[in-house]
Amino acid sequence: MKIANGTVVYIHYTLTNDAGQIMDSSEGTDPLAYIQGMGNVIPGLERALDGCVTGDKFSVSIDPEDAYGTFDEALIHSVPRSAFGDIEAIEAGMRFQTRAPDGGMMVLTVSQVANDLVTLDGNHPLAGQRLTFAVEVTAVRAATPTEIEHGHVHDGDDHHH
Ligand code: ZN
């Protein structure tokens, strides 16, 4: 079966950035399972996998526009330390989930704490980066109607809602 919209795709992958650092990998775990055509994975990866079959193995470089977006300076804000109220230790690298202007959820990463100012970065940690995926397709199957309805894969016994 070829990968097309509405198929469940299982891949092993290793993600590296332009500096050759491994950012993420499915090595040592189960393959990643996702539904093609539902935005479960970044657009550039969906496009590269479209039409592939089980056993296909390749490497693809994806520009930021088709990965986690370009880096946006406007998403960086400094707020007073007091805005965090009771939270005692604010440190670079901490993440907070908050409501985005468009109503969705966004993750803010603390990029710097200096004196009484905390710098928050709303960019995805991989924004602005060109990413290379080494991918191997391990299985392809049709998604069930329930999976399509839910927008995610149901596998094994560990699925909870
Ligand atoms: Zn579900």
Backbone and ligand atoms as CSV (ligand in chain L), in Angstrom:
chain,resi,resn,atom,element,x,y,z
A,1,MET,N,N,0.846,-1.199,0.000
A,1,MET,CA,C,0.000,0.000,0.000
A,1,MET,C,C,0.884,1.254,0.000
A,2,LYS,N,N,0.518,2.187,-0.864
A,2,LYS,CA,C,1.271,3.440,-0.934
A,2,LYS,C,C,0.777,4.425,0.120
A,3,ILE,N,N,1.702,5.230,0.610
A,3,ILE,CA,C,1.307,6.279,1.549
A,3,ILE,C,C,0.478,7.329,0.806
A,4,ALA,N,N,-0.733,7.553,1.305
A,4,ALA,CA,C,-1.633,8.569,0.743
A,4,ALA,C,C,-2.456,9.119,1.895
A,5,ASN,N,N,-3.190,10.195,1.638
A,5,ASN,CA,C,-4.022,10.755,2.700
A,5,ASN,C,C,-4.947,9.677,3.265
A,6,GLY,N,N,-5.011,9.572,4.579
A,6,GLY,CA,C,-5.878,8.589,5.208
A,6,GLY,C,C,-5.211,7.251,5.458
A,7,THR,N,N,-3.913,7.160,5.244
A,7,THR,CA,C,-3.196,5.942,5.630
A,7,THR,C,C,-2.449,6.208,6.937
A,8,VAL,N,N,-2.319,5.116,7.729
A,8,VAL,CA,C,-1.487,5.182,8.927
A,8,VAL,C,C,-0.081,4.743,8.527
A,9,VAL,N,N,0.886,5.592,8.851
A,9,VAL,CA,C,2.263,5.380,8.432
A,9,VAL,C,C,3.124,5.130,9.656
A,10,TYR,N,N,3.981,4.110,9.575
A,10,TYR,CA,C,4.926,3.805,10.652
A,10,TYR,C,C,6.327,4.057,10.124
A,11,ILE,N,N,7.061,4.916,10.798
A,11,ILE,CA,C,8.429,5.202,10.346
A,11,ILE,C,C,9.417,5.150,11.514
A,12,HIS,N,N,10.606,4.695,11.187
A,12,HIS,CA,C,11.737,4.969,12.059
A,12,HIS,C,C,12.429,6.203,11.491
A,13,TYR,N,N,12.907,7.058,12.365
A,13,TYR,CA,C,13.500,8.293,11.873
A,13,TYR,C,C,14.623,8.747,12.797
A,14,THR,N,N,15.547,9.481,12.214
A,14,THR,CA,C,16.543,10.213,12.991
A,14,THR,C,C,16.574,11.628,12.448
A,15,LEU,N,N,16.404,12.576,13.354
A,15,LEU,CA,C,16.349,13.987,12.982
A,15,LEU,C,C,17.662,14.656,13.359
A,16,THR,N,N,18.311,15.281,12.383
A,16,THR,CA,C,19.531,16.035,12.683
A,16,THR,C,C,19.378,17.473,12.193
A,17,ASN,N,N,20.066,18.395,12.858
A,17,ASN,CA,C,20.060,19.784,12.402
A,17,ASN,C,C,21.253,20.015,11.473
A,18,ASP,N,N,21.387,21.261,11.009
A,18,ASP,CA,C,22.439,21.570,10.042
A,18,ASP,C,C,23.844,21.358,10.605
A,19,ALA,N,N,23.955,21.403,11.930
A,19,ALA,CA,C,25.266,21.195,12.558
A,19,ALA,C,C,25.570,19.701,12.716
A,20,GLY,N,N,24.627,18.858,12.281
A,20,GLY,CA,C,24.847,17.424,12.362
A,20,GLY,C,C,24.492,16.823,13.715
A,21,GLN,N,N,23.928,17.640,14.606
A,21,GLN,CA,C,23.511,17.128,15.916
A,21,GLN,C,C,22.203,16.349,15.789
A,22,ILE,N,N,22.121,15.220,16.468
A,22,ILE,CA,C,20.874,14.459,16.493
A,22,ILE,C,C,19.916,15.123,17.480
A,23,MET,N,N,18.755,15.556,16.969
A,23,MET,CA,C,17.770,16.257,17.794
A,23,MET,C,C,16.715,15.300,18.336
A,24,ASP,N,N,16.458,14.244,17.587
A,24,ASP,CA,C,15.404,13.321,17.977
A,24,ASP,C,C,15.577,12.057,17.154
A,25,SER,N,N,15.133,10.930,17.715
A,25,SER,CA,C,15.251,9.676,16.990
A,25,SER,C,C,14.288,8.661,17.571
A,26,SER,N,N,13.813,7.760,16.722
A,26,SER,CA,C,12.937,6.680,17.197
A,26,SER,C,C,13.753,5.434,17.523
A,27,GLU,N,N,15.059,5.531,17.397
A,27,GLU,CA,C,15.924,4.376,17.652
A,27,GLU,C,C,15.705,3.845,19.079
A,28,GLY,N,N,15.554,2.544,19.191
A,28,GLY,CA,C,15.367,1.947,20.504
A,28,GLY,C,C,13.936,2.010,21.007
A,29,THR,N,N,13.041,2.614,20.221
A,29,THR,CA,C,11.628,2.659,20.598
A,29,THR,C,C,10.799,2.130,19.434
A,30,ASP,N,N,9.489,2.078,19.631
A,30,ASP,CA,C,8.603,1.692,18.535
A,30,ASP,C,C,8.675,2.755,17.447
A,31,PRO,N,N,8.358,2.359,16.212
A,31,PRO,CA,C,8.314,3.376,15.158
A,31,PRO,C,C,7.270,4.442,15.480
A,32,LEU,N,N,7.466,5.629,14.936
A,32,LEU,CA,C,6.460,6.686,15.029
A,32,LEU,C,C,5.285,6.304,14.134
A,33,ALA,N,N,4.067,6.423,14.644
A,33,ALA,CA,C,2.869,6.170,13.846
A,33,ALA,C,C,2.093,7.461,13.699
A,34,TYR,N,N,1.706,7.787,12.473
A,34,TYR,CA,C,0.910,9.005,12.270
A,34,TYR,C,C,-0.044,8.787,11.107
A,35,ILE,N,N,-1.039,9.676,10.993
A,35,ILE,CA,C,-1.982,9.593,9.876
A,35,ILE,C,C,-1.586,10.619,8.819
A,36,GLN,N,N,-1.331,10.135,7.608
A,36,GLN,CA,C,-0.941,11.017,6.512
A,36,GLN,C,C,-2.069,11.986,6.173
A,37,GLY,N,N,-1.701,13.266,5.966
A,37,GLY,CA,C,-2.671,14.250,5.493
A,37,GLY,C,C,-3.432,14.968,6.589
A,38,MET,N,N,-3.067,14.735,7.864
A,38,MET,CA,C,-3.799,15.380,8.954
A,38,MET,C,C,-2.936,16.340,9.757
A,39,GLY,N,N,-1.746,16.636,9.239
A,39,GLY,CA,C,-0.889,17.576,9.942
A,39,GLY,C,C,-0.312,17.024,11.230
A,40,ASN,N,N,-0.270,15.700,11.367
A,40,ASN,CA,C,0.330,15.078,12.557
A,40,ASN,C,C,1.843,15.284,12.591
A,41,VAL,N,N,2.443,15.362,11.415
A,41,VAL,CA,C,3.886,15.620,11.323
A,41,VAL,C,C,4.089,16.857,10.457
A,42,ILE,N,N,5.306,17.393,10.422
A,42,ILE,CA,C,5.553,18.639,9.691
A,42,ILE,C,C,5.292,18.453,8.189
A,43,PRO,N,N,4.854,19.539,7.519
A,43,PRO,CA,C,4.447,19.443,6.118
A,43,PRO,C,C,5.528,18.862,5.201
A,44,GLY,N,N,6.778,19.257,5.400
A,44,GLY,CA,C,7.859,18.786,4.535
A,44,GLY,C,C,8.054,17.286,4.620
A,45,LEU,N,N,7.807,16.724,5.798
A,45,LEU,CA,C,7.965,15.279,5.971
A,45,LEU,C,C,6.792,14.533,5.336
A,46,GLU,N,N,5.587,15.070,5.506
A,46,GLU,CA,C,4.416,14.464,4.853
A,46,GLU,C,C,4.617,14.418,3.342
A,47,ARG,N,N,5.084,15.520,2.802
A,47,ARG,CA,C,5.260,15.608,1.353
A,47,ARG,C,C,6.295,14.598,0.873
A,48,ALA,N,N,7.404,14.488,1.614
A,48,ALA,CA,C,8.481,13.579,1.206
A,48,ALA,C,C,8.026,12.123,1.261
A,49,LEU,N,N,7.106,11.817,2.165
A,49,LEU,CA,C,6.676,10.429,2.355
A,49,LEU,C,C,5.509,10.043,1.451
A,50,ASP,N,N,4.835,11.041,0.866
A,50,ASP,CA,C,3.671,10.765,0.039
A,50,ASP,C,C,4.045,9.814,-1.103
A,51,GLY,N,N,3.307,8.724,-1.246
A,51,GLY,CA,C,3.561,7.779,-2.339
A,51,GLY,C,C,4.586,6.714,-2.011
A,52,CYS,N,N,5.237,6.801,-0.853
A,52,CYS,CA,C,6.238,5.795,-0.475
A,52,CYS,C,C,5.554,4.498,-0.038
A,53,VAL,N,N,6.329,3.426,0.002
A,53,VAL,CA,C,5.816,2.124,0.425
A,53,VAL,C,C,6.726,1.551,1.515
A,54,THR,N,N,6.235,0.504,2.177
A,54,THR,CA,C,7.002,-0.168,3.223
A,54,THR,C,C,8.382,-0.562,2.703
A,55,GLY,N,N,9.393,-0.272,3.484
A,55,GLY,CA,C,10.764,-0.615,3.102
A,55,GLY,C,C,11.523,0.554,2.495
A,56,ASP,N,N,10.807,1.576,2.052
A,56,ASP,CA,C,11.497,2.747,1.502
A,56,ASP,C,C,12.336,3.404,2.597
A,57,LYS,N,N,13.516,3.837,2.190
A,57,LYS,CA,C,14.476,4.384,3.141
A,57,LYS,C,C,15.188,5.543,2.452
A,58,PHE,N,N,15.162,6.711,3.064
A,58,PHE,CA,C,15.789,7.862,2.408
A,58,PHE,C,C,16.058,8.954,3.428
A,59,SER,N,N,16.728,9.980,2.960
A,59,SER,CA,C,17.046,11.118,3.794
A,59,SER,C,C,16.534,12.363,3.088
A,60,VAL,N,N,15.926,13.285,3.842
A,60,VAL,CA,C,15.377,14.491,3.220
A,60,VAL,C,C,15.698,15.708,4.087
A,61,SER,N,N,16.119,16.800,3.429
A,61,SER,CA,C,16.351,18.058,4.134
A,61,SER,C,C,15.149,18.960,3.956
A,62,ILE,N,N,14.693,19.533,5.052
A,62,ILE,CA,C,13.464,20.319,5.025
A,62,ILE,C,C,13.746,21.730,5.533
A,63,ASP,N,N,13.384,22.723,4.715
A,63,ASP,CA,C,13.580,24.123,5.105
A,63,ASP,C,C,12.625,24.500,6.245
A,64,PRO,N,N,12.993,25.527,7.026
A,64,PRO,CA,C,12.168,25.920,8.174
A,64,PRO,C,C,10.697,26.148,7.827
A,65,GLU,N,N,10.448,26.711,6.626
A,65,GLU,CA,C,9.064,27.017,6.231
A,65,GLU,C,C,8.196,25.759,6.211
A,66,ASP,N,N,8.816,24.626,5.886
A,66,ASP,CA,C,8.068,23.370,5.818
A,66,ASP,C,C,8.317,22.496,7.041
A,67,ALA,N,N,9.000,23.087,8.048
A,67,ALA,CA,C,9.271,22.340,9.279
A,67,ALA,C,C,8.568,23.050,10.432
A,68,TYR,N,N,9.313,23.714,11.314
A,68,TYR,CA,C,8.688,24.343,12.483
A,68,TYR,C,C,8.610,25.860,12.364
A,69,GLY,N,N,8.690,26.352,11.108
A,69,GLY,CA,C,8.518,27.775,10.877
A,69,GLY,C,C,9.821,28.546,10.994
A,70,THR,N,N,9.789,29.779,10.484
A,70,THR,CA,C,10.954,30.636,10.588
A,70,THR,C,C,10.985,31.257,11.974
A,71,PHE,N,N,12.155,31.713,12.376
A,71,PHE,CA,C,12.303,32.334,13.690
A,71,PHE,C,C,11.685,33.724,13.663
A,72,ASP,N,N,10.802,34.019,14.600
A,72,ASP,CA,C,10.069,35.280,14.611
A,72,ASP,C,C,10.432,36.096,15.849
A,73,GLU,N,N,11.175,37.202,15.617
A,73,GLU,CA,C,11.600,38.075,16.721
A,73,GLU,C,C,10.407,38.595,17.511
A,74,ALA,N,N,9.268,38.750,16.811
A,74,ALA,CA,C,8.084,39.329,17.462
A,74,ALA,C,C,7.523,38.408,18.540
A,75,LEU,N,N,7.963,37.172,18.566
A,75,LEU,CA,C,7.462,36.227,19.570
A,75,LEU,C,C,8.317,36.227,20.833
A,76,ILE,N,N,9.272,37.150,20.889
A,76,ILE,CA,C,10.117,37.259,22.080
A,76,ILE,C,C,9.681,38.461,22.906
A,77,HIS,N,N,9.419,38.218,24.162
A,77,HIS,CA,C,8.951,39.283,25.050
A,77,HIS,C,C,9.689,39.227,26.376
A,78,SER,N,N,9.877,40.395,26.966
A,78,SER,CA,C,10.396,40.444,28.330
A,78,SER,C,C,9.280,40.869,29.259
A,79,VAL,N,N,9.143,40.152,30.342
A,79,VAL,CA,C,8.117,40.496,31.327
A,79,VAL,C,C,8.769,40.592,32.697
A,80,PRO,N,N,8.160,41.378,33.593
A,80,PRO,CA,C,8.725,41.489,34.939
A,80,PRO,C,C,8.656,40.154,35.674
A,81,ARG,N,N,9.628,39.898,36.459
A,81,ARG,CA,C,9.682,38.685,37.281
A,81,ARG,C,C,8.404,38.523,38.112
A,82,SER,N,N,7.843,39.637,38.538
A,82,SER,CA,C,6.669,39.608,39.417
A,82,SER,C,C,5.448,39.010,38.716
A,83,ALA,N,N,5.466,38.990,37.354
A,83,ALA,CA,C,4.338,38.438,36.612
A,83,ALA,C,C,4.154,36.956,36.879
A,84,PHE,N,N,5.192,36.312,37.415
A,84,PHE,CA,C,5.114,34.876,37.662
A,84,PHE,C,C,4.626,34.553,39.069
A,85,GLY,N,N,4.340,35.609,39.830
A,85,GLY,CA,C,3.729,35.403,41.128
A,85,GLY,C,C,4.469,34.431,42.015
A,86,ASP,N,N,3.799,33.321,42.294
A,86,ASP,CA,C,4.284,32.382,43.302
A,86,ASP,C,C,5.394,31.450,42.810
A,87,ILE,N,N,5.586,31.376,41.502
A,87,ILE,CA,C,6.585,30.431,41.012
A,87,ILE,C,C,7.956,30.884,41.493
A,88,GLU,N,N,8.600,30.038,42.283
A,88,GLU,CA,C,9.811,30.487,42.963
A,88,GLU,C,C,11.044,30.562,42.076
A,89,ALA,N,N,11.332,29.469,41.401
A,89,ALA,CA,C,12.562,29.437,40.617
A,89,ALA,C,C,12.257,29.525,39.129
A,90,ILE,N,N,12.514,30.665,38.526
A,90,ILE,CA,C,12.384,30.821,37.082
A,90,ILE,C,C,13.777,30.676,36.491
A,91,GLU,N,N,13.933,29.702,35.609
A,91,GLU,CA,C,15.258,29.457,35.037
A,91,GLU,C,C,15.146,29.342,33.524
A,92,ALA,N,N,16.215,29.714,32.829
A,92,ALA,CA,C,16.271,29.541,31.384
A,92,ALA,C,C,16.007,28.077,31.055
A,93,GLY,N,N,15.202,27.850,30.034
A,93,GLY,CA,C,14.889,26.492,29.618
A,93,GLY,C,C,13.532,26.017,30.107
A,94,MET,N,N,12.963,26.696,31.116
A,94,MET,CA,C,11.627,26.322,31.582
A,94,MET,C,C,10.601,26.642,30.518
A,95,ARG,N,N,9.531,25.858,30.514
A,95,ARG,CA,C,8.482,26.099,29.526
A,95,ARG,C,C,7.139,26.280,30.195
A,96,PHE,N,N,6.344,27.183,29.633
A,96,PHE,CA,C,5.000,27.439,30.115
A,96,PHE,C,C,4.039,27.334,28.947
A,97,GLN,N,N,2.873,26.758,29.230
A,97,GLN,CA,C,1.850,26.737,28.202
A,97,GLN,C,C,0.904,27.893,28.457
A,98,THR,N,N,0.529,28.572,27.393
A,98,THR,CA,C,-0.339,29.728,27.569
A,98,THR,C,C,-1.268,29.847,26.371
A,99,ARG,N,N,-2.258,30.704,26.483
A,99,ARG,CA,C,-3.204,30.871,25.382
A,99,ARG,C,C,-2.641,31.865,24.363
A,100,ALA,N,N,-2.637,31.453,23.105
A,100,ALA,CA,C,-2.115,32.307,22.045
A,100,ALA,C,C,-3.182,33.311,21.624
A,101,PRO,N,N,-2.755,34.420,20.972
A,101,PRO,CA,C,-3.721,35.422,20.511
A,101,PRO,C,C,-4.809,34.826,19.612
A,102,ASP,N,N,-4.481,33.747,18.867
A,102,ASP,CA,C,-5.473,33.148,17.970
A,102,ASP,C,C,-6.396,32.162,18.706
A,103,GLY,N,N,-6.222,32.033,20.026
A,103,GLY,CA,C,-7.101,31.173,20.803
A,103,GLY,C,C,-6.545,29.788,21.059
A,104,GLY,N,N,-5.532,29.389,20.281
A,104,GLY,CA,C,-4.908,28.080,20.502
A,104,GLY,C,C,-3.929,28.131,21.658
A,105,MET,N,N,-3.286,27.004,21.914
A,105,MET,CA,C,-2.298,26.980,22.981
A,105,MET,C,C,-0.916,27.191,22.379
A,106,MET,N,N,-0.065,27.893,23.102
A,106,MET,CA,C,1.315,28.033,22.656
A,106,MET,C,C,2.246,27.793,23.831
A,107,VAL,N,N,3.455,27.379,23.505
A,107,VAL,CA,C,4.448,27.112,24.535
A,107,VAL,C,C,5.465,28.237,24.528
A,108,LEU,N,N,5.697,28.809,25.694
A,108,LEU,CA,C,6.714,29.844,25.845
A,108,LEU,C,C,7.917,29.243,26.571
A,109,THR,N,N,9.093,29.487,26.022
A,109,THR,CA,C,10.309,29.006,26.664
A,109,THR,C,C,11.027,30.187,27.303
A,110,VAL,N,N,11.438,30.038,28.542
A,110,VAL,CA,C,12.225,31.077,29.196
A,110,VAL,C,C,13.621,31.048,28.575
A,111,SER,N,N,13.991,32.125,27.882
A,111,SER,CA,C,15.296,32.119,27.232
A,111,SER,C,C,16.352,32.828,28.071
A,112,GLN,N,N,15.904,33.694,28.971
A,112,GLN,CA,C,16.867,34.423,29.794
A,112,GLN,C,C,16.204,34.978,31.042
A,113,VAL,N,N,16.918,34.966,32.139
A,113,VAL,CA,C,16.446,35.635,33.354
A,113,VAL,C,C,17.551,36.581,33.792
A,114,ALA,N,N,17.246,37.889,33.794
A,114,ALA,CA,C,18.253,38.873,34.183
A,114,ALA,C,C,17.611,39.896,35.094
A,115,ASN,N,N,18.185,40.065,36.246
A,115,ASN,CA,C,17.641,40.978,37.241
A,115,ASN,C,C,16.162,40.680,37.465
A,116,ASP,N,N,15.310,41.626,37.190
A,116,ASP,CA,C,13.894,41.389,37.420
A,116,ASP,C,C,13.124,41.194,36.128
A,117,LEU,N,N,13.860,40.884,35.054
A,117,LEU,CA,C,13.202,40.674,33.769
A,117,LEU,C,C,13.365,39.229,33.308
A,118,VAL,N,N,12.256,38.666,32.858
A,118,VAL,CA,C,12.275,37.314,32.318
A,118,VAL,C,C,11.990,37.418,30.821
A,119,THR,N,N,12.866,36.838,29.982
A,119,THR,CA,C,12.657,36.856,28.545
A,119,THR,C,C,12.000,35.554,28.118
A,120,LEU,N,N,10.861,35.699,27.435
A,120,LEU,CA,C,10.084,34.547,26.984
A,120,LEU,C,C,10.121,34.456,25.460
A,121,ASP,N,N,10.311,33.262,24.961
A,121,ASP,CA,C,10.406,33.035,23.520
A,121,ASP,C,C,9.279,32.103,23.097
A,122,GLY,N,N,8.385,32.619,22.230
A,122,GLY,CA,C,7.244,31.817,21.771
A,122,GLY,C,C,7.529,31.004,20.532
A,123,ASN,N,N,8.775,31.063,20.028
A,123,ASN,CA,C,9.123,30.251,18.866
A,123,ASN,C,C,9.248,28.783,19.264
A,124,HIS,N,N,8.922,27.894,18.342
A,124,HIS,CA,C,9.194,26.479,18.562
A,124,HIS,C,C,10.704,26.316,18.701
A,125,PRO,N,N,11.154,25.421,19.590
A,125,PRO,CA,C,12.601,25.248,19.783
A,125,PRO,C,C,13.351,24.938,18.478
A,126,LEU,N,N,12.659,24.387,17.498
A,126,LEU,CA,C,13.317,24.060,16.229
A,126,LEU,C,C,12.982,25.077,15.130
A,127,ALA,N,N,12.348,26.205,15.494
A,127,ALA,CA,C,12.038,27.236,14.505
A,127,ALA,C,C,13.327,27.779,13.897
A,128,GLY,N,N,13.266,28.088,12.605
A,128,GLY,CA,C,14.412,28.684,11.924
A,128,GLY,C,C,15.480,27.688,11.534
A,129,GLN,N,N,15.265,26.420,11.867
A,129,GLN,CA,C,16.288,25.426,11.563
A,129,GLN,C,C,15.900,24.585,10.347
A,130,ARG,N,N,16.917,24.350,9.509
A,130,ARG,CA,C,16.723,23.385,8.435
A,130,ARG,C,C,16.992,22.010,9.029
A,131,LEU,N,N,16.095,21.085,8.809
A,131,LEU,CA,C,16.160,19.783,9.469
A,131,LEU,C,C,16.340,18.672,8.446
A,132,THR,N,N,17.119,17.682,8.811
A,132,THR,CA,C,17.286,16.515,7.952
A,132,THR,C,C,16.718,15.293,8.653
A,133,PHE,N,N,15.805,14.634,7.971
A,133,PHE,CA,C,15.216,13.398,8.490
A,133,PHE,C,C,15.772,12.224,7.702
A,134,ALA,N,N,16.373,11.259,8.388
A,134,ALA,CA,C,16.668,9.955,7.802
A,134,ALA,C,C,15.499,9.065,8.192
A,135,VAL,N,N,14.787,8.565,7.201
A,135,VAL,CA,C,13.505,7.901,7.427
A,135,VAL,C,C,13.507,6.504,6.838
A,136,GLU,N,N,12.865,5.571,7.540
A,136,GLU,CA,C,12.587,4.257,6.964
A,136,GLU,C,C,11.120,3.934,7.225
A,137,VAL,N,N,10.404,3.614,6.153
A,137,VAL,CA,C,8.988,3.263,6.287
A,137,VAL,C,C,8.904,1.800,6.695
A,138,THR,N,N,8.304,1.535,7.879
A,138,THR,CA,C,8.246,0.144,8.342
A,138,THR,C,C,6.882,-0.495,8.091
A,139,ALA,N,N,5.848,0.290,7.931
A,139,ALA,CA,C,4.525,-0.257,7.611
A,139,ALA,C,C,3.594,0.855,7.152
A,140,VAL,N,N,2.605,0.476,6.343
A,140,VAL,CA,C,1.556,1.395,5.898
A,140,VAL,C,C,0.249,0.621,5.932
A,141,ARG,N,N,-0.785,1.201,6.511
A,141,ARG,CA,C,-2.108,0.562,6.484
A,141,ARG,C,C,-3.176,1.634,6.383
A,142,ALA,N,N,-4.380,1.235,6.019
A,142,ALA,CA,C,-5.486,2.187,5.973
A,142,ALA,C,C,-5.867,2.574,7.394
A,143,ALA,N,N,-6.180,3.843,7.599
A,143,ALA,CA,C,-6.677,4.273,8.906
A,143,ALA,C,C,-8.122,3.820,9.066
A,144,THR,N,N,-8.526,3.516,10.306
A,144,THR,CA,C,-9.927,3.172,10.563
A,144,THR,C,C,-10.754,4.452,10.595
A,145,PRO,N,N,-12.064,4.334,10.371
A,145,PRO,CA,C,-12.918,5.540,10.438
A,145,PRO,C,C,-12.783,6.265,11.779
A,146,THR,N,N,-12.634,5.505,12.864
A,146,THR,CA,C,-12.494,6.139,14.184
A,146,THR,C,C,-11.196,6.927,14.271
A,147,GLU,N,N,-10.125,6.371,13.715
A,147,GLU,CA,C,-8.847,7.084,13.729
A,147,GLU,C,C,-8.942,8.390,12.938
A,148,ILE,N,N,-9.610,8.318,11.789
A,148,ILE,CA,C,-9.792,9.535,10.978
A,148,ILE,C,C,-10.589,10.565,11.775
A,149,GLU,N,N,-11.643,10.078,12.434
A,149,GLU,CA,C,-12.496,10.978,13.215
A,149,GLU,C,C,-11.713,11.643,14.352
A,150,HIS,N,N,-10.860,10.827,15.029
A,150,HIS,CA,C,-10.092,11.350,16.162
A,150,HIS,C,C,-8.859,12.132,15.723
A,151,GLY,N,N,-8.398,11.865,14.509
A,151,GLY,CA,C,-7.211,12.570,14.027
A,151,GLY,C,C,-5.906,12.032,14.568
A,152,HIS,N,N,-5.939,10.801,15.149
A,152,HIS,CA,C,-4.698,10.193,15.616
A,152,HIS,C,C,-4.798,8.672,15.555
A,153,VAL,N,N,-3.648,8.032,15.679
A,153,VAL,CA,C,-3.562,6.581,15.518
A,153,VAL,C,C,-3.971,5.884,16.811
A,154,HIS,N,N,-4.739,4.806,16.682
A,154,HIS,CA,C,-5.067,3.932,17.811
A,154,HIS,C,C,-4.284,2.638,17.652
A,155,ASP,N,N,-3.362,2.409,18.559
A,155,ASP,CA,C,-2.570,1.177,18.496
A,155,ASP,C,C,-2.378,0.635,19.897
A,156,GLY,N,N,-2.393,-0.688,20.034
A,156,GLY,CA,C,-2.061,-1.300,21.304
A,156,GLY,C,C,-3.089,-1.004,22.377
A,157,ASP,N,N,-2.679,-1.210,23.628
A,157,ASP,CA,C,-3.605,-1.083,24.748
A,157,ASP,C,C,-3.430,0.233,25.492
A,158,ASP,N,N,-2.491,1.039,25.052
A,158,ASP,CA,C,-2.149,2.212,25.850
A,158,ASP,C,C,-2.854,3.463,25.348
A,159,HIS,N,N,-3.956,3.277,24.596
A,159,HIS,CA,C,-4.645,4.454,24.089
A,159,HIS,C,C,-5.686,4.938,25.082
A,160,HIS,N,N,-5.576,6.163,25.490
A,160,HIS,CA,C,-6.522,6.734,26.426
A,160,HIS,C,C,-7.021,8.063,25.906
A,161,HIS,N,N,-8.213,8.405,26.277
A,161,HIS,CA,C,-8.765,9.707,25.892
A,161,HIS,C,C,-8.945,10.601,27.094
L,1,ZN,ZN,ZN,-8.637,8.421,19.719
